[in-house]
Amino acid sequence: MKTKAQFYHAGCPVCVAAEQSVAEALDPARFDVEIVHLGETTDRLPEAESAGVKSVPALVINGQPFHINHGADLSALK
């Protein structure tokens, strides 16, 4: 069974670089990665917040958020 992962970002250059470097590097045989562009799907901001995401880009695996660099605080996306 694959592990579910969400990669949250806002479309900024830092986020796009992280998506290309981190999210795409995960083994697709082991991880089911969902890319969530919070700049386009603001209705998913509460989901990201409840998962512990404070800033984007961030990768959440098994409910554990991993913050990658710092593109933007979630509050800036509201």
Order of alpha helices (4+ residues) and beta strands (2+ residues): beta-alpha-beta-alpha-beta-beta
